[in-house]
Amino acid sequence: MSVLGRCIVKTLNRNCKLLSQLIVDPSTVQQLKNIEENSLRVTVDGGGCSGFQYKFEIDEQVTDDDVVFKKDGVQIITDKISLDFIKGSTIEFHEELIRSSFRVVENPQAEEGCSCGVSFSVKID
């Protein structure tokens, strides 16, 4: 079974779904372990130069409106509304000469984004 097949999503009502909703890259797992944290919250807010922007914060608190993605001892938390904007995306940790950060890549819900990769516009079908 593939890495994606082994990863499952658990909602607070204990329903399980395949991880096809969100892919957690090994770089994300490794960075969270490097900084000795086990939870990362990913949200989408209005703003940025393209209309919406991704936000990341270290947060272990899970609410009734959250969906939790667990992989190799760490968890990615997002609310159900944000998940609609990032469904099918990959969460990775990226290092460059000028910065290092978590980021959302390969977002099938995004039509275009800004050059910094923080904001995006939504595809309208």
Secondary structure, 3 states (H helix, E strand, C coil): CCHHHHCEEEECCCCEEEHHHEEECHHHHHHHHHCCCCEEEEEEEECCCCCEEEEEEECCCCCCCEEEEEECCEEEEEEHHHHHHHCCEEEEEEECCCCEEEEEECCCCEEEECCCCCEEEECCC
